[in-house]
Amino acid sequence: MRTTKGILAYGTHVPYRRLDRAEIAAVMGTPSGRGYRSVASFDEDTTTMGVEAARRALGSTAALPPDALWFSTVAPAYLDKTNATAIHAALRLDASVSALDFGGAQRSAVGALRTALTTPGRTLVVSSDVRVSLPTGPEDGGGGDAAAAILTGSSTDGPLLAEYLGGATTTAEFTDRWRIPGSNHSHTWEDRFGEQAYSPLVRQAWADALVAAGLTVDDVSVAVVTGLHDRATRKTAAGLGVAVADDLAATIGNTGAAQPALLLADVLDSAKANDVVALVALADGCEVLLFRITAELRVGRPTRSVATQIDNRADVSYTRYLAWRGLLNVQPPNRPKPARPSSPAALRRSDWKHGFVGSIDRSTGITHLPPSRVGISGGTVDNMDPIPMANAVGTVVTFTVDHLAYSQSPPTVFAVVDFDGGGRMPIELTDVDPDAVLIGGRVEMTFRRLFTTDGLHNYFWKARPIRG
């Protein structure tokens, strides 16, 4: 039997918050275009968004677990430390599963995907980005925040949703966009230069990819065209001779490193069997990947499509967005910042802290959150089994809105949650309007950053309302 490589599963995360570009114009007095950009919340970063996308990918597949986890971003939460390991821990992957970062440039994300599709084994490729520029800069309104995850493998690992047909790459050294270490916004060269530099590279990669896959332009159903150079990307899209997918610029903006996989996922959400989809990514050259959709895609899609997440939104003010990005200093709450988290304690309790794994008493069936050695009913010692709770849903039984506790975005909402099947604990709510919290509201768990002190990020789980 012929073994083919392709996509076993995929998932995406589009943050709940949106920034209306009209508000930028109203505050700054400069044209900012129409539509919205997606905004990662104050407690989200590229790592937490990567966790959410990966959870949705792995939750939608019957395929075997990954042999490797590759994480690509140009906005890492850490340098000198692997960011993929936090995603690895949150997903509760086995220690034998390697976790590696692919960073430094936008091209690394699509390059990681192409490499995974051409090497043995099952690889979970996660890409994530938070796009920041100075106020009124091009990515202030034009950028966007999101993450995407694609599980690659062969037909022997599980049913393929899309078969990889082949691709091609071109590379050249030219500087149309750059950002030095320590800066949070990019510089760009004049538009016409980038357009002229990309055009021959795209033509060559496109032609070579079609030959490698044994296809003609007429065989391609739709192309996903993406890149941070808007003018070159638009010209490329117009010159391919095929239908081009929506770039989502009007609804979430350009999500940088996450954009290729995110737009591909958006196409997969509605593609039909035997459609041929091309992914064309412009970044220091051009990468072209070609896929044929299989009948398995109809039943293998994640439950939350990109379109569903785009529709599930709430606006954030421009000034609050600037404060979240550290571009506007505001008076913090009076209570001091928490002490930095303990690395030894985090290692000892990693299953709880990163994986949200509680314990269940074998004799009474009572779920303990956090996990405990001693049962709360009867005092039984060391008679527990681990119980993963990251996918559990629950009900708010009471809550409080705290305007004094330290937070990057006060007030803080704490709730006591009863989980379906057992377990109760107080937990912080996120992605919520304090005035809209209700007793009896249903919530699900999400991996977030509680705070950062002395450069150490304290990751844990919060609850968010179930919507849609």
Summary of the structure (lengths in Angstrom):
residues: 468
radius of gyration: 22.7
end to end distance: 42.1
largest distance: 75.0
contacts: 1601
relative contact order: 0.15
helix: 26%
strand: 32%
